[in-house]
Amino acid sequence: MAVELTYASHFGGLWTDRSDAEEELARRAASGELDEWLVAKLTSFVRDGYAILEQAVPLGVVDRFREDISKAFEHGDERLVIQYPTGERSSLSAGMEVEKARVVDSYAFYESARQALFAKPIVEFLRTIFESDPLLFQSLSFHKGSQQGMHQDTAYVVVSSPLKLSAAWIALEDVKVGSGELMYYRGSHRLPEYLFSGRHKHWNPERDGPDQHNEWAAQLNENAERLGMERETFLARKGDVLLWSADLAHGGSPVTDPSLTRRSLVGHFCPNGVDPNYYGYRSDRRTKVPCGGGFYSSEHYDLSGDARAEQAPEKKGIVQRLLGR
């Protein structure tokens, strides 16, 4: 008789979200499916909601990406979309202010970004938790700390199966105290689940309004403190990677030393076969390109000219499901 699998959320998730995840990890370790390194990282991911991959991205790759981004800001690269914390977007023009500008999906044009985001340890880890090739569908690069409040990606980063999602944050320099270090609550991927309008994992401003958003944000901190979860900061070394699960509460610490930078690159991934939100309303952005053991896609750029490009199959009802109709 088959055993029914149960998850922390009724939305399901990855095998690492199952109630028997620790037992499943032990089974895979005993069978020889996983090496010692993966077992250690997966133990942290299942228990704490994140894993730290030390020196996962070669320093030469980090340097090349930093050089590419620096040249883009100095000389301009009109192909690239810049996003600001306000949500405003523009093309990257020569001499633009770098401090608050975030380059969107730089991997569409820069091999250095692809090499960083598809570094072998990242792909190996994601393949193991996804049980599928990873699909990179969104990235942002940062010059300074974001100072963003505690949040869960599931509220903003929408995919067709809400918890089949993971992020990889790459340190592009040694992170110093006061620079707005990445912060998170250990174990917060198991906080009580908040449902917007009583049924949705993601926040829709028109549907849910600002009050629900504020309530959700406040409850993250209140519940974490009530349950005794530790707030930690990530003093990463250049080339280190923090991988977190979809519901880990994380954010950017306050910047207490404005002279410091916190250069970083973050990518959001889902399993190949799970659809990013924009697949539902941008039929011209369903293109994905194979890369480094996975695929990449972008809402902002037309990738169809790449000879390797594939089209993701359309799924009936995907727009209604993703938008919560």
C-alpha positions in Angstrom: 0.0 0.0 0.0 1.4 3.4 -1.1 2.2 5.8 1.7 0.6 9.2 1.2 3.1 12.0 1.2 2.4 15.0 3.4 3.9 18.5 3.2 4.2 21.5 5.6 1.9 23.4 3.2 -1.1 22.3 1.3 0.6 23.8 -1.8 3.0 20.9 -1.6 6.6 21.6 -2.6 9.9 19.9 -3.1 10.8 16.6 -1.4 12.8 18.7 1.1 9.4 20.1 2.2 7.8 16.7 3.0 7.1 15.7 6.6 9.5 12.7 6.1 12.3 14.8 4.5 14.9 13.9 7.2 14.1 10.2 6.8 14.2 10.5 3.0 17.6 12.3 3.2 18.9 9.5 5.4 17.6 6.9 3.0 19.3 8.6 0.0 22.5 9.0 2.0 22.5 5.3 3.0 21.9 4.2 -0.6 24.9 6.0 -1.9 22.9 8.4 -4.0 24.4 11.4 -2.3 28.0 12.2 -1.4 29.1 13.5 2.0 29.2 17.2 0.9 25.6 17.0 -0.4 24.3 15.3 2.7 25.8 18.0 4.9 24.3 20.8 2.8 20.9 19.1 2.5 20.7 18.5 6.2 21.0 22.3 6.7 18.6 23.0 4.0 15.9 20.7 5.4 16.4 21.7 9.0 17.2 25.4 8.7 15.8 26.4 5.3 19.1 27.4 3.7 22.5 26.0 2.8 25.9 27.8 2.5 28.1 26.7 -0.3 31.5 28.0 0.5 33.6 29.2 -2.5 31.1 27.7 -4.9 31.8 30.3 -7.6 35.4 30.6 -8.9 37.0 33.9 -8.0 38.0 34.5 -11.6 34.3 34.2 -12.6 33.3 36.7 -9.9 36.0 39.1 -11.1 34.9 38.8 -14.7 31.2 39.5 -13.8 32.2 42.5 -11.7 34.3 43.9 -14.6 31.4 43.4 -17.0 28.9 45.2 -14.8 31.4 48.0 -14.1 32.0 48.6 -17.8 28.3 48.6 -18.4 27.7 51.4 -15.9 30.7 53.3 -17.2 30.1 53.0 -21.0 26.4 52.0 -21.0 24.6 48.9 -22.3 21.2 49.8 -23.6 20.3 46.1 -23.9 20.1 45.8 -20.1 17.1 46.7 -17.9 17.8 48.5 -14.7 15.3 48.3 -11.8 15.2 50.6 -8.8 13.7 49.8 -5.3 10.7 52.0 -6.3 9.9 49.6 -9.1 10.9 52.1 -11.8 12.8 50.6 -14.7 15.0 52.0 -17.5 17.8 51.0 -19.9 21.3 51.1 -18.6 22.9 54.3 -19.9 26.5 55.5 -19.5 27.3 57.2 -16.3 24.1 56.1 -14.5 24.2 56.1 -10.6 25.1 52.6 -9.6 24.2 52.7 -5.9 20.5 51.9 -6.1 20.3 50.4 -9.6 19.8 46.7 -10.0 20.7 45.0 -13.2 18.0 42.6 -14.3 18.7 39.2 -15.8 22.3 40.0 -16.8 22.7 36.3 -17.7 20.8 37.0 -20.9 23.9 38.8 -22.3 26.9 38.1 -20.1 28.6 34.8 -20.1 30.2 35.7 -16.7 26.8 35.9 -15.1 25.8 32.5 -16.6 29.1 31.0 -15.3 28.4 32.4 -11.8 24.7 31.4 -11.6 25.3 28.0 -13.2 28.5 27.2 -11.1 28.7 23.4 -10.7 28.0 23.3 -6.9 24.9 25.4 -7.4 23.5 23.3 -10.2 24.3 20.0 -8.4 22.5 21.2 -5.3 19.5 22.5 -7.2 19.2 19.4 -9.3 19.1 17.3 -6.1 16.3 19.3 -4.4 14.4 19.8 -7.7 14.8 16.3 -9.0 14.9 18.1 -12.4 17.2 20.4 -14.3 17.0 23.9 -12.8 15.4 26.8 -14.7 16.9 30.2 -13.9 14.1 32.8 -14.6 15.1 35.9 -12.8 18.2 37.6 -11.4 19.3 40.9 -9.9 22.7 42.3 -9.2 23.4 44.7 -6.2 26.1 47.2 -5.5 25.0 48.2 -2.0 22.9 46.3 0.6 19.2 46.2 -0.3 18.0 47.1 3.3 14.8 45.2 2.3 12.7 44.1 5.3 12.1 40.5 6.2 10.1 38.7 3.5 9.4 35.4 1.9 10.0 35.0 -1.8 6.7 33.2 -2.3 4.9 36.6 -1.8 6.6 38.2 -4.7 8.3 35.6 -6.9 5.4 33.7 -8.5 5.7 30.3 -10.1 3.0 27.7 -11.0 3.8 25.6 -8.0 4.5 28.2 -5.3 7.0 26.3 -3.2 9.0 24.7 -6.0 11.4 27.6 -5.9 14.8 28.4 -4.6 17.2 31.3 -4.7 21.0 31.5 -4.9 22.7 34.6 -3.5 26.4 35.0 -4.6 28.8 37.2 -2.8 30.9 39.3 -5.3 33.2 40.5 -2.5 34.0 39.8 1.2 31.0 41.1 3.1 31.8 43.5 6.0 29.8 44.3 9.1 27.7 47.5 8.5 27.3 47.0 4.7 23.7 45.8 4.9 24.5 42.1 5.3 21.9 39.5 4.2 19.8 38.5 7.2 17.4 35.6 7.8 15.6 33.7 10.5 17.0 30.2 10.9 14.1 27.7 10.4 11.6 30.3 9.2 10.7 28.2 6.2 8.4 26.4 8.7 6.7 29.5 10.1 2.8 29.4 10.2 1.6 30.0 6.7 0.0 33.3 5.8 -2.6 33.1 2.9 -3.4 36.3 1.1 -7.2 36.8 0.8 -7.5 33.4 2.6 -6.1 31.3 -0.2 -3.0 32.6 -2.1 0.7 32.3 -1.4 1.6 35.4 -3.4 0.5 39.0 -2.7 -1.5 40.8 -5.4 -1.7 44.5 -4.6 -5.1 45.0 -6.4 -6.6 41.8 -4.9 -5.2 41.9 -1.4 -4.4 45.6 -0.7 -1.6 47.1 1.5 -3.1 46.1 4.8 -2.7 42.4 4.2 0.8 42.9 3.1 1.6 44.8 6.3 0.0 42.2 8.4 1.9 39.4 6.7 5.2 41.3 7.1 4.6 42.0 10.8 3.6 38.4 11.5 6.8 37.1 10.0 8.8 38.9 12.7 6.3 38.3 15.5 6.1 34.5 14.8 9.8 34.1 14.4 10.5 35.8 17.7 7.7 34.0 19.5 9.1 30.7 18.3 12.6 31.6 19.3 14.1 31.6 15.8 17.5 33.1 15.6 18.0 36.1 13.3 21.4 35.6 11.6 23.5 37.6 9.2 25.7 36.2 6.4 29.2 37.5 6.6 30.1 35.8 3.3 33.5 35.5 1.6 33.8 36.4 -2.1 32.5 33.4 -4.1 30.3 32.0 -1.3 26.7 31.2 -2.1 23.6 31.1 0.2 20.8 28.9 -1.2 17.4 29.2 0.5 14.1 27.6 0.3 11.0 29.4 -1.0 9.5 30.4 2.4 12.7 31.3 4.3 12.2 34.8 5.8 15.1 36.9 4.8 16.0 40.5 4.0 18.8 43.1 4.0 20.2 44.4 7.3 20.3 48.2 7.8 23.4 49.8 6.3 25.3 51.4 9.2 28.5 52.3 7.2 27.4 54.0 4.0 31.0 53.9 2.7 30.8 50.1 2.3 29.5 48.2 -0.7 27.8 44.8 -0.7 28.2 43.6 -4.3 26.1 40.5 -4.9 24.2 38.6 -7.6 21.0 36.7 -6.8 19.2 34.3 -9.1 15.7 32.7 -8.7 15.3 29.1 -9.9 12.5 26.6 -10.3 12.5 23.1 -11.7 12.3 22.8 -15.4 8.6 22.1 -16.1 7.4 24.5 -13.4 6.3 27.8 -15.0 7.4 31.3 -14.0 4.5 33.8 -13.6 5.3 35.6 -16.9 4.8 32.5 -18.9 1.1 33.1 -18.3 0.9 36.5 -19.8 3.9 36.8 -22.1 3.7 34.1 -24.7 6.7 35.7 -26.4 8.8 35.1 -23.3 8.3 31.3 -23.0 11.7 30.8 -24.6 14.4 28.9 -22.5 18.0 28.3 -23.4 20.1 25.4 -22.2 23.1 26.3 -20.0 25.4 24.5 -17.7 23.2 21.6 -16.8 20.0 23.7 -16.7 18.1 26.4 -18.6 17.6 30.1 -18.4 14.6 32.3 -19.4 13.8 36.0 -19.0 10.7 38.1 -18.9 12.6 41.2 -20.1 14.6 40.0 -23.1 13.8 38.1 -26.3 15.9 35.0 -26.3 14.4 33.4 -29.3 17.3 34.3 -31.6 19.6 31.9 -29.8 20.0 28.8 -32.0 19.8 26.6 -28.8 16.5 28.1 -27.7 13.5 25.9 -26.9 9.8 26.9 -26.3 8.2 25.9 -23.1 4.9 24.1 -23.8 1.7 26.1 -22.9 -0.4 24.7 -20.1 -4.1 25.1 -20.0 -5.3 27.5 -17.4 -1.9 28.7 -16.5 -2.9 32.4 -16.5 -5.8 31.9 -14.1 -3.8 29.6 -11.8 -0.8 32.0 -11.5 -2.8 35.2 -11.2 -5.2 33.6 -8.6 -8.4 33.9 -10.6 
